[in-house]
Amino acid sequence: MTERREAIRKFIESKGEVSIGELAAHFASWSEMTLRRDLAALEQEHRLILTRGGARTIPSRYGLHEDIYSEREQRNAQAKRTIADKAVELIEPDTGIFLDSGTTAMALARILPDCHLAVITAAPNIALEVAMRKAKPSVIMLGGTLSRDEIAVSDPEIVRNLENLNIDTAFVTASGYDERSGFTVGSQLGALLKRAVVKQARRVVMMLDKSKVGTLLPFTFARMEDVDVLVGDGELPASMLKNCRKLL
């Protein structure tokens, strides 16, 4: 059994992502039921991620820097729109919300309802998106040093500023998620801001697509138990969703 599962894992690793049909064709002597059981067992061991109709490898990335904004904006565009369409339903008029920096948060900013809101953000592009395209929301822009790669400001003083702001719902993003390390980012100051927002907000909405799962960056800012609502792209692994349900 161990040898069979190792063979399955190596095959998936060589392909990146495979369907059940591809596995059945490659391992013709094993039944589809056996393959499905092995995939489930491998996911429980955190050695792969189940997808709809197949499985994929767990990405492994650890770096001190995240990709620049323009590169990230081109990736997983449909997943980000799916997440934004779900997250926007959680926005209530006459409340104060925090919109994180990043491309997923921008997807949400573009479809923000034009109603009375206080929108707090550290991302100048998101502040401008709301201010220029919406008439009713007010925008509170946090100050600090601008990171050109992340299109966001950061400063240790931001934490002090946040203590005087009331946030009903924070829409937060992460660059990586690992079951052991939680939600991670590549910037220490970015993690400091996100950590303070998570602490300050009455409700935390984490927006995450499947490409972030299994990616590890240096700085943890939150764990699953800190999150009130997890909004995904419909492709988050079953093991992650199972952990969410344990916290209900």
N, C-alpha and C positions, 0 to 999 in steps of 0.2 A: 504494500500500500504506500509506504514511504517513497519507494522508488518511482511508483506510478505518479504520485503527486509532484515529485520533483521533476519528472519528465514534463508534466503539464505546465508547471511553473516556468521551466526553461523555454518551452515552446512559446508561451505567452510573452515572456521577456524578449525573445528574439523578434516577435512581431509588434510588440507594443500594446496591441488590442486585437482580440479575436472574438468571433462569434461561436456559439455552440456548434453550428454547422461545420465551421472550419476545424474545430477540435475533433468532432466526430469523424470527419474525413481523414484527418491526420492519424488519429488513434482508432482505426477501424475495428480493432479487436475488443474495444471497450464500449459498453452501452452508453447511451446518452444519459441515462439515470445515474450511472456510476460517475460519469464526468461531472454532472451537476453536483453530486454529493462531494466530490473532490474539490470542486471550485468553492463550495460553501465552507468546507473545512479549511482551505487555504486562506479564505478571507478571514475566518475566525482567528487564524494565526497571523493575520496582518501581513500576508505575503503577496496579496493581489487585491484588486478592487472589482467587485461584481458590477456589471452594467446590464442594461436591458438586452437580454439575449446573448450575453457573453461575459467577458472579463478583460481587464487591462492591468498593466503593471502599475505599481505604486511609484510615483515619481520620487526621485531623490535629488534634492537640491539644497545646498547650504551655502549661502553667500553673504557677504557683508553689504552688498548693494543690490537694490532691485532694478529691474529693467526700466529704461526711461519711459515717460508717460506715452509718448507717441507710438512706441512699439507695443505697449500694453493695450492701447486703444484699439489696435487692429485685431487682437486675439479674442476669440470666444464672444464675438459681438452679439450673436443670437442668444447665448446663455445670459448675458448681461441684460438684454432687453426682457427676457423671460423673468428674471429676478426683479427687475424694476416694475414690471406689470403686476407682480404679486405684492411687492412692498408698498406700492402707492396706495393700495387698498387699506393700509394701516394708518394712513395720515388722516387726522381729524382736524376740522377747522378750529380756529381760535386756540391753538396750542403752540408750544415752542418745540421745535425739532432741531436736532443736530444732523447735518449732512456731512459725512466724512469726505476726505479727498479720494481721488481715484476714478477709474473709468466706469466702474459699476455705479458709484454714487452719481456720476455725471449722467448716466442713463436714467436714473431716478429723477434728477433735477430737471431733465428735459420734459418729463411728463408730469411734473408737480402740478397739482390742481391750483387754479388761480383763485385762492381763497385767503382769508385773513390768517396768516401764520407768522410766527417769528422764526426765521431760518438762521441758525447759527452754523458757521463753517470756518475752517482754516484754509480753504481752497479758493483762491481768487477767481479761478475760471468758473467754479460753481456759483460763487457769489454773483458774478456778472451774468451768468446764465439766468439766474432767478430774477435779478434786478432789472435786466433789460427785456425779458420776455414775459414777465408776469407783473400785473398791476397792483395786486393786493398784498402779497407777502412782504413783510419787512425783512431786511437782511442785516445780521450782526456779524461782522467780519473780525475774526481773531487776528491779532498782530504777531509779528515775529520775522525771522529771516526766511526768505523764500528759497525753497529747493526747486531748481529748474527741472530736475528729473521727475520729481513727484508732483510738481505744481501745487505745493502746499507750504504754508508757513509753519515754523516750529520755534519754540523758545521755552525755556523753563518757567518763565513768568506766565505762560498761558494757563498753567495749572492754577495759579493764584487768581487769574481772571475768571476761570470757570467756576470758582467757588461762589461767585456772586451772580451766576446765571442759572435760571431754572430751565431744565430740559425735561419735557414730558416724554419724548421718544427720541432716542439716538439711533440713526441708521449708520451702522459701522461696517467697515470692510476689513478683510485681512489678506495678507499676501501668502499665507500658508496656514495649514491646520494639521496638527499631529496629535493623536490621542494622548500621548504622554505630555507633550509640551503645550498643547492648547493652540490658541490663535496667535500667530507670530507675524512680525514685520522686520524689515532690514535696517530700520533707523531707530536709534535709541531715543531721540527726541520725539519721533513719530509714535513710538510705543508709549512714551510718557504722556503724550496728549490723549491717545486712545484710552489708556488706563484711567486717566482722570475723567474722561467723558463717560466711560462705563460706570464709574463710581457715582457720578453726579446724576445720571439720567434715571428717571423713574421706570422707564422701560427701555431695554436694549434689544434692537433688531439687528442680527448679524446677517449680512448678505454675502453668500459664498457660492461659487460654482465649483464643479467637480475637479477642475484643473488645479485648485489650491490644496486639495486633500492629499496628504502625504508629503507636501512640500514643507521644509523646515527652514526658517530664518532665525537669526540670532536672538531676537527680543520678543518675549511673550508679553502680551498685554491683557489677555483674558483667557478664561477657560470656559468650558461648556456650561458649567453651573452659574456663570455670570450672565448668561444670555437668556432673555425671556422668549424671543422668537427667532427661529432660524429659517431664513428664506433661501432656498436653493434653486437650482435650475432643472430639477426633476431627475438629476443624474447622480445625486450624492449616494455614496455606498451604503449598503444595508447595515453594515456594522456601525457606522456613524449614526444613522437614524435610530438604531437600537439603543445606543448610549443616550440619545436624546430622550427617548421614551422612559428610560430609567429615572430620569430627573423630574418627570411629571408628578 
